[in-house]
Amino acid sequence: MIKLSKEQQAFINKSLEGKNLLVDACIGSGKTTAIQHLCNTFPKSKKILYLTYNRLLKIDAKKKIKSKNIVVTNYHGFAYDILSKLGISSGVSDLIQSFLKEKPLIDSYDVLIIDEYQDIELELASMLELIKESNSKMQIIAVGDMKQKIYDKTTLDVEKFIECFLDSYERLEFTKCFRLSTELASKLGRIWGKEIVGVNENCLVEELSMEDTIKFLEEQNPKDILCLGSRSKKMAEVLNRLEEDKPLIFNKNSVCKYCRV
């Protein structure tokens, strides 16, 4: 049985009251756990659409959400399923555009849950509007963190959009970070200008020399590595060494490919 924090439990309670919610969830605050718990708590009479941003989040959520009244999918998967039933084929890159052009009939839902709302793009916003048009009385719950916005390839003002999309809503915050220590969370909070309360005192940060760092990274898969920092100075030196020492694993194709995903 998962022990929820007070913030997570307040989220569950407000959601079950039928309120539209905008949740600002800091890094490592257990927002996905809270959403999944909520999905398994909602009455079985409710039909729920849970939209994740990408396929990996969808796969993870499907493993943990057992209720049959919940549709767990990502935006492209949602569009694909509906268009396929209409006999319309489309490439992955054109799925959303085809969906918007077709404006298909959308099933009725009682609740829409949007995960990682900060990464919504213009076309996805239009898609959400179509879903809402077919479900004007639907409860909407949006969870995310503008400070964790990964993709920056849209002209959409996400904050303005999500507030208008929710219309009347209550704002909640997840401030407890289960991933970081008090000190690290406090530093990150100062950088991001938001409250982050670290509660994981088992969190350790290991400092390595450049040579030890290179040896460690050489044993990893490129897709499991995220390098944050300036492309000059030491980080550039490390990346260049990886490409020199392990060219079949670390090269311009593999490194750039995983940076773009």
GIRABEL-V836431 format. One record per residue. SS is DSSP state (hx for helix, st for strand, lp for the rest). PHI is phi in whole degrees, 0 to 359 (999 if undefined). BURIAL is 1 if it has 9 or more other ideal C-beta (glycine too) atoms within 8 Angstrom, else 0. Layout:
# GIRABEL-V836431
ss:SS phi:PHI burial:BURIAL
ss:SS phi:PHI burial:BURIAL
This chain:
# GIRABEL-V836431
ss:lp phi:999 burial:0
ss:lp phi:284 burial:0
ss:lp phi:268 burial:0
ss:lp phi:274 burial:1
ss:lp phi:285 burial:0
ss:hx phi:299 burial:0
ss:hx phi:294 burial:1
ss:hx phi:294 burial:1
ss:hx phi:294 burial:1
ss:hx phi:298 burial:1
ss:hx phi:297 burial:1
ss:hx phi:299 burial:1
ss:hx phi:299 burial:0
ss:hx phi:296 burial:1
ss:hx phi:296 burial:1
ss:hx phi:291 burial:1
ss:lp phi:282 burial:0
ss:lp phi:89 burial:0
ss:lp phi:274 burial:1
ss:lp phi:289 burial:1
ss:st phi:230 burial:1
ss:st phi:241 burial:1
ss:st phi:251 burial:1
ss:st phi:267 burial:1
ss:st phi:250 burial:1
ss:lp phi:292 burial:1
ss:lp phi:304 burial:1
ss:lp phi:68 burial:1
ss:lp phi:270 burial:1
ss:lp phi:77 burial:1
ss:hx phi:293 burial:1
ss:hx phi:294 burial:1
ss:hx phi:300 burial:1
ss:hx phi:295 burial:1
ss:hx phi:297 burial:1
ss:hx phi:295 burial:1
ss:hx phi:296 burial:1
ss:hx phi:299 burial:1
ss:hx phi:301 burial:1
ss:hx phi:279 burial:1
ss:hx phi:258 burial:0
ss:lp phi:304 burial:1
ss:lp phi:304 burial:0
ss:lp phi:295 burial:0
ss:lp phi:284 burial:0
ss:lp phi:275 burial:1
ss:lp phi:260 burial:1
ss:st phi:238 burial:1
ss:st phi:250 burial:1
ss:st phi:250 burial:1
ss:st phi:261 burial:1
ss:st phi:262 burial:1
ss:lp phi:281 burial:1
ss:lp phi:224 burial:0
ss:hx phi:294 burial:0
ss:hx phi:295 burial:0
ss:hx phi:296 burial:1
ss:hx phi:296 burial:1
ss:hx phi:299 burial:0
ss:hx phi:297 burial:1
ss:hx phi:295 burial:1
ss:hx phi:297 burial:0
ss:hx phi:292 burial:0
ss:hx phi:256 burial:0
ss:lp phi:255 burial:1
ss:lp phi:261 burial:0
ss:lp phi:294 burial:1
ss:lp phi:280 burial:0
ss:lp phi:272 burial:1
ss:st phi:242 burial:1
ss:st phi:265 burial:1
ss:st phi:253 burial:1
ss:st phi:202 burial:1
ss:st phi:256 burial:1
ss:hx phi:299 burial:1
ss:hx phi:293 burial:1
ss:hx phi:295 burial:1
ss:hx phi:297 burial:1
ss:hx phi:295 burial:1
ss:hx phi:299 burial:1
ss:hx phi:299 burial:1
ss:hx phi:289 burial:1
ss:hx phi:295 burial:1
ss:hx phi:298 burial:1
ss:hx phi:295 burial:0
ss:lp phi:269 burial:0
ss:lp phi:76 burial:0
ss:lp phi:257 burial:0
ss:lp phi:259 burial:0
ss:lp phi:204 burial:1
ss:lp phi:290 burial:0
ss:hx phi:304 burial:0
ss:hx phi:291 burial:0
ss:hx phi:252 burial:0
ss:hx phi:301 burial:1
ss:hx phi:294 burial:1
ss:hx phi:298 burial:1
ss:hx phi:296 burial:1
ss:hx phi:298 burial:1
ss:hx phi:293 burial:1
ss:hx phi:290 burial:0
ss:hx phi:285 burial:1
ss:lp phi:48 burial:0
ss:lp phi:289 burial:0
ss:lp phi:292 burial:0
ss:lp phi:248 burial:0
ss:lp phi:302 burial:0
ss:lp phi:277 burial:0
ss:lp phi:227 burial:1
ss:lp phi:272 burial:0
ss:st phi:221 burial:1
ss:st phi:244 burial:1
ss:st phi:248 burial:1
ss:st phi:249 burial:1
ss:st phi:261 burial:1
ss:lp phi:57 burial:1
ss:hx phi:300 burial:1
ss:hx phi:296 burial:1
ss:hx phi:261 burial:1
ss:lp phi:296 burial:1
ss:lp phi:253 burial:1
ss:hx phi:302 burial:0
ss:hx phi:294 burial:1
ss:hx phi:292 burial:1
ss:hx phi:297 burial:1
ss:hx phi:296 burial:1
ss:hx phi:296 burial:1
ss:hx phi:297 burial:1
ss:hx phi:297 burial:1
ss:hx phi:296 burial:1
ss:hx phi:298 burial:1
ss:hx phi:292 burial:1
ss:hx phi:301 burial:0
ss:hx phi:276 burial:1
ss:lp phi:220 burial:1
ss:lp phi:296 burial:0
ss:lp phi:259 burial:0
ss:lp phi:290 burial:1
ss:st phi:285 burial:1
ss:st phi:237 burial:1
ss:st phi:236 burial:1
ss:st phi:244 burial:1
ss:st phi:234 burial:1
ss:st phi:176 burial:1
ss:lp phi:201 burial:1
ss:hx phi:300 burial:1
ss:hx phi:286 burial:1
ss:hx phi:255 burial:1
ss:lp phi:296 burial:1
ss:lp phi:271 burial:0
ss:lp phi:263 burial:0
ss:lp phi:231 burial:0
ss:lp phi:233 burial:0
ss:lp phi:224 burial:1
ss:lp phi:271 burial:0
ss:lp phi:292 burial:1
ss:lp phi:276 burial:0
ss:hx phi:298 burial:1
ss:hx phi:299 burial:0
ss:hx phi:294 burial:0
ss:hx phi:299 burial:1
ss:hx phi:294 burial:1
ss:hx phi:293 burial:1
ss:hx phi:291 burial:0
ss:hx phi:296 burial:1
ss:hx phi:286 burial:1
ss:lp phi:63 burial:0
ss:lp phi:267 burial:0
ss:lp phi:207 burial:1
ss:st phi:245 burial:0
ss:st phi:263 burial:0
ss:st phi:236 burial:1
ss:st phi:230 burial:1
ss:st phi:253 burial:1
ss:lp phi:254 burial:1
ss:st phi:277 burial:1
ss:st phi:255 burial:1
ss:lp phi:274 burial:0
ss:lp phi:262 burial:0
ss:lp phi:243 burial:1
ss:lp phi:284 burial:1
ss:hx phi:303 burial:1
ss:hx phi:295 burial:0
ss:hx phi:295 burial:1
ss:hx phi:296 burial:1
ss:hx phi:296 burial:1
ss:hx phi:297 burial:0
ss:hx phi:296 burial:1
ss:hx phi:298 burial:1
ss:hx phi:294 burial:0
ss:hx phi:295 burial:0
ss:hx phi:274 burial:0
ss:lp phi:70 burial:0
ss:lp phi:211 burial:0
ss:lp phi:281 burial:0
ss:lp phi:225 burial:1
ss:st phi:252 burial:1
ss:st phi:284 burial:1
ss:lp phi:236 burial:0
ss:lp phi:257 burial:1
ss:lp phi:281 burial:0
ss:lp phi:271 burial:0
ss:lp phi:291 burial:1
ss:lp phi:238 burial:0
ss:lp phi:246 burial:0
ss:lp phi:262 burial:0
ss:lp phi:258 burial:0
ss:lp phi:242 burial:0
ss:lp phi:289 burial:0
ss:hx phi:298 burial:1
ss:hx phi:296 burial:0
ss:hx phi:293 burial:0
ss:hx phi:297 burial:1
ss:hx phi:296 burial:1
ss:hx phi:299 burial:0
ss:hx phi:295 burial:1
ss:hx phi:293 burial:1
ss:hx phi:297 burial:1
ss:lp phi:269 burial:0
ss:lp phi:259 burial:0
ss:lp phi:272 burial:0
ss:hx phi:308 burial:1
ss:hx phi:288 burial:0
ss:hx phi:263 burial:0
ss:lp phi:247 burial:1
ss:lp phi:238 burial:0
ss:lp phi:255 burial:0
ss:lp phi:248 burial:0
ss:lp phi:150 burial:0
ss:lp phi:288 burial:0
ss:lp phi:283 burial:0
ss:lp phi:249 burial:0
ss:hx phi:61 burial:0
ss:hx phi:293 burial:0
ss:hx phi:296 burial:1
ss:hx phi:297 burial:1
ss:hx phi:298 burial:1
ss:hx phi:297 burial:1
ss:hx phi:297 burial:1
ss:hx phi:296 burial:0
ss:hx phi:295 burial:1
ss:hx phi:298 burial:1
ss:hx phi:291 burial:1
ss:hx phi:285 burial:0
ss:hx phi:281 burial:1
ss:lp phi:229 burial:0
ss:lp phi:296 burial:0
ss:lp phi:286 burial:0
ss:lp phi:263 burial:1
ss:lp phi:250 burial:1
ss:lp phi:210 burial:1
ss:hx phi:300 burial:0
ss:hx phi:288 burial:0
ss:hx phi:290 burial:1
ss:hx phi:293 burial:1
ss:hx phi:295 burial:0
ss:hx phi:302 burial:0
ss:hx phi:285 burial:1
ss:hx phi:291 burial:0
ss:hx phi:280 burial:0
ss:lp phi:293 burial:0
